[in-house]
């Protein structure tokens, strides 16, 4: 993480964490949503909330379980018109001192992702923001945007397309 404070930061000091679970509900403020929308290249981020739980497991690692929901607006990749979207997901992260455990970052499919501890706190807000960024549609399309097939069909109906069909093969 950089020295700059993330747009949606919710720090939980490690000193607060024990074996008992620490649940919390977090929600981005309008200013945080606006800043995060800029970072994620969204037209708007209308809602971002999560329920998180942190605790130390028997090995001393810290476990973060989170379930989040978001509503956002992106630009259509074809028409640049606004496209409303929603996403929700859950995730589990494990935090620990990599050098202390000697842990390799090669994980099985059933194991949670591992994050090395950097400071004396875990930023659950930034973890949620990163998961949101991974869940956004890469190529949002407006419902009225022409599909690739319809664009090809339109090209095939143009006068130049008809002329090119008459050209002998190999002529260029």
PASEBA-1860 file (N, C-alpha, C; in nm, 3 decimals):
! residues 172
1> XXXXXXXX> 0.085/-0.117/0.000/0.000/0.000/0.000/0.089/0.123/0.000 ~ 0.049/0.225/-0.072/0.128/0.348/-0.079/0.108/0.430/0.049 ~ 0.188/0.538/0.059/0.180/0.625/0.176/0.049/0.704/0.178 ~ -0.015/0.718/0.063/-0.141/0.792/0.055/-0.253/0.710/0.121 ~ -0.344/0.778/0.187/-0.458/0.712/0.248/-0.557/0.673/0.140 ~ -0.602/0.548/0.138/-0.701/0.506/0.039/-0.831/0.585/0.055 ~ -0.908/0.588/-0.051/-1.034/0.664/-0.054/-1.136/0.609/0.047 ~ -1.138/0.479/0.066/-1.236/0.414/0.155/-1.156/0.337/0.261
9> XXXXXXXX> -1.104/0.410/0.357/-1.016/0.351/0.457/-1.091/0.328/0.588 ~ -1.083/0.205/0.636/-1.139/0.169/0.766/-1.035/0.083/0.836 ~ -0.946/0.150/0.911/-0.837/0.082/0.978/-0.885/0.014/1.107 ~ -0.842/-0.109/1.125/-0.868/-0.182/1.249/-0.732/-0.214/1.309 ~ -0.699/-0.154/1.425/-0.569/-0.181/1.488/-0.556/-0.330/1.526 ~ -0.438/-0.386/1.503/-0.414/-0.526/1.536/-0.431/-0.552/1.685 ~ -0.403/-0.451/1.766/-0.415/-0.465/1.911/-0.559/-0.496/1.954 ~ -0.657/-0.461/1.872/-0.798/-0.487/1.906/-0.839/-0.631/1.879
17> XXXXXXXX> -0.754/-0.705/1.809/-0.795/-0.837/1.761/-0.747/-0.949/1.853 ~ -0.840/-1.037/1.885/-0.811/-1.157/1.961/-0.880/-1.274/1.894 ~ -0.905/-1.378/1.970/-0.974/-1.495/1.913/-1.123/-1.469/1.895 ~ -1.176/-1.375/1.972/-1.318/-1.339/1.954/-1.333/-1.262/1.824 ~ -1.439/-1.287/1.758/-1.465/-1.221/1.629/-1.506/-1.076/1.651 ~ -1.453/-0.990/1.564/-1.484/-0.848/1.570/-1.564/-0.813/1.444 ~ -1.699/-0.812/1.455/-1.780/-0.778/1.338/-1.800/-0.627/1.328 ~ -1.815/-0.580/1.206/-1.851/-0.439/1.186/-1.917/-0.422/1.050
25> XXXXXXXX> -2.002/-0.322/1.044/-2.066/-0.284/0.917/-2.002/-0.153/0.876 ~ -1.957/-0.146/0.750/-1.895/-0.024/0.700/-1.970/0.022/0.576 ~ -1.975/0.153/0.557/-2.042/0.210/0.440/-1.964/0.334/0.397 ~ -1.943/0.346/0.267/-1.869/0.460/0.213/-1.956/0.585/0.218 ~ -1.896/0.695/0.257/-1.964/0.824/0.259/-1.974/0.877/0.115 ~ -2.056/0.979/0.091/-2.061/1.036/-0.044/-1.925/1.082/-0.096 ~ -1.845/1.145/-0.011/-1.711/1.191/-0.054/-1.620/1.073/-0.087 ~ -1.627/0.968/-0.007/-1.546/0.848/-0.033/-1.589/0.780/-0.162
33> XXXXXXXX> -1.721/0.774/-0.185/-1.771/0.712/-0.309/-1.727/0.792/-0.431 ~ -1.730/0.923/-0.420/-1.688/1.009/-0.531/-1.539/0.988/-0.562 ~ -1.456/0.985/-0.460/-1.312/0.965/-0.480/-1.282/0.825/-0.534 ~ -1.353/0.725/-0.483/-1.333/0.588/-0.529/-1.383/0.573/-0.673 ~ -1.489/0.642/-0.709/-1.538/0.638/-0.847/-1.431/0.692/-0.943 ~ -1.362/0.799/-0.903/-1.253/0.851/-0.987/-1.142/0.748/-1.002 ~ -1.105/0.687/-0.893/-0.998/0.585/-0.896/-1.034/0.467/-0.986 ~ -1.160/0.424/-0.982/-1.204/0.306/-1.056/-1.260/0.340/-1.193
41> XXXXXXXX> -1.250/0.468/-1.233/-1.299/0.516/-1.363/-1.448/0.487/-1.381 ~ -1.525/0.518/-1.278/-1.670/0.503/-1.282/-1.734/0.640/-1.300 ~ -1.850/0.643/-1.362/-1.927/0.767/-1.369/-1.974/0.803/-1.229 ~ -2.019/0.702/-1.156/-2.066/0.723/-1.018/-2.058/0.592/-0.941 ~ -2.040/0.604/-0.812/-2.050/0.491/-0.720/-2.159/0.531/-0.622 ~ -2.278/0.478/-0.644/-2.396/0.519/-0.568/-2.404/0.458/-0.429 ~ -2.344/0.338/-0.413/-2.350/0.272/-0.282/-2.235/0.172/-0.273 ~ -2.172/0.167/-0.158/-2.073/0.065/-0.127/-2.081/0.039/0.023
49> XXXXXXXX> -2.119/-0.083/0.058/-2.128/-0.120/0.198/-2.079/-0.264/0.214 ~ -2.040/-0.295/0.337/-1.990/-0.430/0.363/-2.012/-0.466/0.509 ~ -2.020/-0.595/0.533/-2.019/-0.650/0.667/-1.888/-0.729/0.676 ~ -1.804/-0.693/0.771/-1.674/-0.757/0.785/-1.660/-0.819/0.924 ~ -1.578/-0.921/0.931/-1.546/-0.985/1.058/-1.397/-1.016/1.059 ~ -1.330/-0.975/1.166/-1.186/-1.000/1.183/-1.163/-1.079/1.311 ~ -1.064/-1.170/1.308/-1.021/-1.241/1.428/-0.886/-1.307/1.405 ~ -0.822/-1.344/1.515/-0.696/-1.420/1.509/-0.730/-1.568/1.517
57> XXXXXXXX> -0.668/-1.646/1.427/-0.691/-1.790/1.433/-0.587/-1.855/1.525 ~ -0.590/-1.985/1.536/-0.500/-2.057/1.626/-0.352/-2.041/1.592 ~ -0.321/-2.012/1.465/-0.180/-1.996/1.424/-0.129/-1.854/1.446 ~ -0.218/-1.764/1.488/-0.179/-1.625/1.507/-0.205/-1.538/1.385 ~ -0.244/-1.600/1.273/-0.279/-1.521/1.155/-0.414/-1.455/1.179 ~ -0.436/-1.348/1.105/-0.561/-1.274/1.117/-0.648/-1.307/0.996 ~ -0.773/-1.334/1.022/-0.868/-1.370/0.916/-0.967/-1.257/0.900 ~ -0.988/-1.218/0.774/-1.091/-1.119/0.739/-1.193/-1.188/0.652
65> XXXXXXXX> -1.316/-1.191/0.697/-1.429/-1.237/0.616/-1.513/-1.114/0.587 ~ -1.554/-1.099/0.462/-1.633/-0.981/0.426/-1.735/-1.016/0.319 ~ -1.849/-0.952/0.327/-1.952/-0.959/0.223/-1.987/-0.815/0.190 ~ -1.983/-0.780/0.061/-2.005/-0.641/0.022/-2.108/-0.631/-0.090 ~ -2.163/-0.510/-0.104/-2.260/-0.477/-0.209/-2.228/-0.339/-0.263 ~ -2.247/-0.320/-0.393/-2.221/-0.189/-0.454/-2.319/-0.165/-0.567 ~ -2.350/-0.038/-0.587/-2.427/0.008/-0.703/-2.343/0.117/-0.768 ~ -2.330/0.111/-0.900/-2.239/0.202/-0.970/-2.291/0.231/-1.110
73> XXXXXXXX> -2.227/0.328/-1.174/-2.256/0.363/-1.314/-2.123/0.369/-1.387 ~ -2.117/0.300/-1.501/-2.000/0.300/-1.587/-2.040/0.354/-1.724 ~ -1.941/0.390/-1.805/-1.968/0.428/-1.944/-1.965/0.304/-2.031 ~ -2.059/0.297/-2.125/-2.064/0.189/-2.223/-1.938/0.197/-2.309 ~ -1.875/0.083/-2.336/-1.753/0.083/-2.417/-1.780/0.116/-2.563 ~ -1.903/0.099/-2.609/-1.936/0.126/-2.749/-1.993/0.266/-2.771 ~ -2.083/0.309/-2.681/-2.154/0.434/-2.704/-2.117/0.545/-2.606 ~ -2.048/0.510/-2.499/-2.013/0.601/-2.389/-2.135/0.648/-2.311
81> XXXXXXXX> -2.250/0.585/-2.333/-2.369/0.616/-2.254/-2.354/0.553/-2.116 ~ -2.416/0.614/-2.014/-2.408/0.557/-1.879/-2.479/0.421/-1.871 ~ -2.416/0.328/-1.799/-2.473/0.196/-1.778/-2.474/0.170/-1.627 ~ -2.594/0.151/-1.572/-2.605/0.122/-1.429/-2.568/-0.023/-1.404 ~ -2.504/-0.046/-1.292/-2.466/-0.182/-1.257/-2.470/-0.202/-1.107 ~ -2.470/-0.327/-1.069/-2.466/-0.363/-0.927/-2.380/-0.487/-0.914 ~ -2.315/-0.500/-0.803/-2.232/-0.618/-0.777/-2.234/-0.646/-0.628 ~ -2.217/-0.772/-0.595/-2.202/-0.812/-0.456/-2.119/-0.939/-0.456
89> XXXXXXXX> -2.046/-0.958/-0.348/-1.961/-1.076/-0.339/-1.916/-1.091/-0.195 ~ -1.848/-1.199/-0.168/-1.787/-1.220/-0.037/-1.647/-1.272/-0.060 ~ -1.560/-1.253/0.038/-1.423/-1.299/0.026/-1.364/-1.325/0.164 ~ -1.254/-1.398/0.164/-1.180/-1.425/0.286/-1.033/-1.396/0.257 ~ -0.970/-1.321/0.344/-0.826/-1.294/0.336/-0.762/-1.335/0.467 ~ -0.639/-1.385/0.458/-0.559/-1.417/0.576/-0.440/-1.323/0.577 ~ -0.413/-1.265/0.693/-0.300/-1.174/0.709/-0.201/-1.234/0.808 ~ -0.074/-1.216/0.778/0.028/-1.264/0.870/0.163/-1.206/0.834
97> XXXXXXXX> 0.257/-1.225/0.923/0.394/-1.180/0.897/0.461/-1.288/0.814 ~ 0.486/-1.257/0.690/0.540/-1.356/0.596/0.676/-1.409/0.642 ~ 0.762/-1.319/0.692/0.895/-1.363/0.734/0.889/-1.449/0.860 ~ 0.791/-1.425/0.945/0.780/-1.502/1.068/0.730/-1.643/1.042 ~ 0.642/-1.657/0.945/0.584/-1.788/0.919/0.661/-1.864/0.813 ~ 0.743/-1.793/0.733/0.813/-1.858/0.624/0.718/-1.910/0.519 ~ 0.599/-1.858/0.519/0.491/-1.906/0.432/0.518/-1.869/0.287 ~ 0.500/-1.965/0.199/0.508/-1.938/0.056/0.371/-1.892/0.009
105> XXXXXXXX> 0.370/-1.813/-0.095/0.244/-1.761/-0.146/0.183/-1.855/-0.250 ~ 0.209/-1.983/-0.237/0.148/-2.083/-0.323/0.036/-2.146/-0.242 ~ -0.085/-2.125/-0.285/-0.200/-2.167/-0.205/-0.285/-2.268/-0.280 ~ -0.351/-2.351/-0.206/-0.446/-2.444/-0.264/-0.573/-2.371/-0.303 ~ -0.657/-2.436/-0.381/-0.780/-2.372/-0.428/-0.875/-2.339/-0.315 ~ -0.876/-2.419/-0.209/-0.971/-2.399/-0.100/-0.920/-2.299/0.004 ~ -0.794/-2.261/-0.004/-0.735/-2.174/0.097/-0.759/-2.027/0.061 ~ -0.776/-1.944/0.163/-0.797/-1.801/0.142/-0.668/-1.735/0.093
113> XXXXXXXX> -0.682/-1.624/0.023/-0.566/-1.548/-0.021/-0.490/-1.496/0.101 ~ -0.358/-1.490/0.088/-0.273/-1.446/0.198/-0.217/-1.309/0.166 ~ -0.223/-1.219/0.264/-0.167/-1.085/0.253/-0.067/-1.066/0.366 ~ 0.055/-1.023/0.335/0.149/-0.996/0.443/0.106/-0.872/0.520 ~ 0.126/-0.876/0.652/0.098/-0.758/0.734/0.206/-0.654/0.709 ~ 0.163/-0.530/0.686/0.258/-0.423/0.657/0.273/-0.332/0.777 ~ 0.165/-0.296/0.840/0.168/-0.203/0.953/0.103/-0.269/1.074 ~ 0.059/-0.188/1.168/-0.004/-0.241/1.289/-0.156/-0.231/1.283
121> XXXXXXXX> -0.210/-0.228/1.159/-0.355/-0.223/1.140/-0.390/-0.289/1.007 ~ -0.514/-0.330/0.995/-0.566/-0.385/0.870/-0.672/-0.289/0.819 ~ -0.662/-0.253/0.692/-0.758/-0.161/0.632/-0.867/-0.243/0.562 ~ -0.976/-0.268/0.634/-1.084/-0.349/0.577/-1.157/-0.274/0.466 ~ -1.161/-0.142/0.472/-1.224/-0.063/0.366/-1.149/-0.078/0.235 ~ -1.016/-0.069/0.240/-0.936/-0.084/0.120/-0.946/-0.226/0.064 ~ -0.955/-0.326/0.151/-0.973/-0.464/0.104/-1.104/-0.477/0.027 ~ -1.210/-0.415/0.077/-1.340/-0.417/0.008/-1.330/-0.343/-0.125
129> XXXXXXXX> -1.265/-0.227/-0.127/-1.250/-0.149/-0.251/-1.174/-0.229/-0.356 ~ -1.070/-0.301/-0.315/-0.995/-0.381/-0.410/-1.079/-0.495/-0.466 ~ -1.159/-0.558/-0.382/-1.247/-0.665/-0.430/-1.352/-0.609/-0.526 ~ -1.405/-0.490/-0.497/-1.499/-0.425/-0.589/-1.431/-0.403/-0.724 ~ -1.309/-0.352/-0.723/-1.240/-0.323/-0.849/-1.223/-0.448/-0.934 ~ -1.204/-0.563/-0.870/-1.188/-0.689/-0.943/-1.321/-0.741/-0.998 ~ -1.431/-0.693/-0.942/-1.563/-0.742/-0.982/-1.634/-0.656/-1.086 ~ -1.579/-0.539/-1.116/-1.646/-0.450/-1.212/-1.641/-0.510/-1.352
137> XXXXXXXX> -1.750/-0.494/-1.429/-1.748/-0.541/-1.567/-1.636/-0.471/-1.646 ~ -1.555/-0.548/-1.716/-1.444/-0.491/-1.792/-1.493/-0.416/-1.916 ~ -1.601/-0.464/-1.977/-1.653/-0.403/-2.099/-1.804/-0.382/-2.086 ~ -1.844/-0.283/-2.006/-1.989/-0.260/-1.989/-2.052/-0.213/-2.119 ~ -2.171/-0.264/-2.145/-2.241/-0.226/-2.268/-2.382/-0.180/-2.233 ~ -2.421/-0.070/-2.294/-2.557/-0.020/-2.280/-2.650/-0.118/-2.351 ~ -2.771/-0.140/-2.299/-2.863/-0.235/-2.364/-2.894/-0.199/-2.509 ~ -2.890/-0.070/-2.543/-2.921/-0.028/-2.680/-2.798/-0.028/-2.770
145> XXXXXXXX> -2.680/-0.056/-2.716/-2.558/-0.055/-2.797/-2.561/-0.173/-2.892 ~ -2.519/-0.146/-3.015/-2.516/-0.252/-3.115/-2.413/-0.356/-3.075 ~ -2.450/-0.482/-3.095/-2.354/-0.589/-3.066/-2.256/-0.601/-3.181 ~ -2.148/-0.672/-3.161/-2.049/-0.691/-3.267/-2.111/-0.756/-3.390 ~ -2.204/-0.850/-3.370/-2.268/-0.918/-3.483/-2.353/-0.819/-3.564 ~ -2.424/-0.730/-3.496/-2.508/-0.635/-3.570/-2.422/-0.531/-3.641 ~ -2.307/-0.496/-3.585/-2.216/-0.402/-3.653/-2.163/-0.467/-3.780 ~ -2.125/-0.594/-3.773/-2.076/-0.666/-3.892/-2.187/-0.676/-3.996
153> XXXXXXXX> -2.311/-0.698/-3.954/-2.423/-0.707/-4.047/-2.445/-0.573/-4.116 ~ -2.433/-0.462/-4.041/-2.447/-0.329/-4.101/-2.337/-0.304/-4.203 ~ -2.213/-0.344/-4.172/-2.102/-0.326/-4.265/-2.124/-0.406/-4.393 ~ -2.181/-0.525/-4.379/-2.205/-0.610/-4.496/-2.310/-0.550/-4.588 ~ -2.394/-0.460/-4.539/-2.501/-0.400/-4.620/-2.459/-0.270/-4.687 ~ -2.339/-0.222/-4.668/-2.296/-0.096/-4.727/-2.258/-0.116/-4.873 ~ -2.265/-0.009/-4.954/-2.226/-0.022/-5.096/-2.082/-0.069/-5.114 ~ -1.991/-0.023/-5.028/-1.853/-0.067/-5.042/-1.839/-0.216/-5.013
161> XXXXXXXX> -1.917/-0.267/-4.921/-1.913/-0.409/-4.893/-1.961/-0.488/-5.014 ~ -2.065/-0.438/-5.084/-2.115/-0.505/-5.203/-2.009/-0.505/-5.314 ~ -1.938/-0.391/-5.330/-1.831/-0.385/-5.430/-1.716/-0.478/-5.395 ~ -1.679/-0.483/-5.269/-1.567/-0.570/-5.231/-1.601/-0.716/-5.251 ~ -1.728/-0.750/-5.245/-1.769/-0.888/-5.269/-1.750/-0.926/-5.415 ~ -1.755/-0.825/-5.505/-1.737/-0.850/-5.648/-1.590/-0.860/-5.688 ~ -1.502/-0.811/-5.603/-1.359/-0.813/-5.634/-1.310/-0.957/-5.640 ~ -1.228/-0.990/-5.740/-1.175/-1.127/-5.748/-1.081/-1.154/-5.631
169> XXXX> -1.079/-1.276/-5.586/-0.994/-1.317/-5.474/-0.848/-1.294/-5.512 ~ -0.769/-1.248/-5.418/-0.628/-1.223/-5.442/-0.599/-1.082/-5.491 ~ -0.701/-1.010/-5.534/-0.683/-0.871/-5.578/-0.680/-0.784/-5.454 ~ -0.598/-0.687/-5.450/-0.590/-0.610/-5.327/-0.580/-0.471/-5.356
END
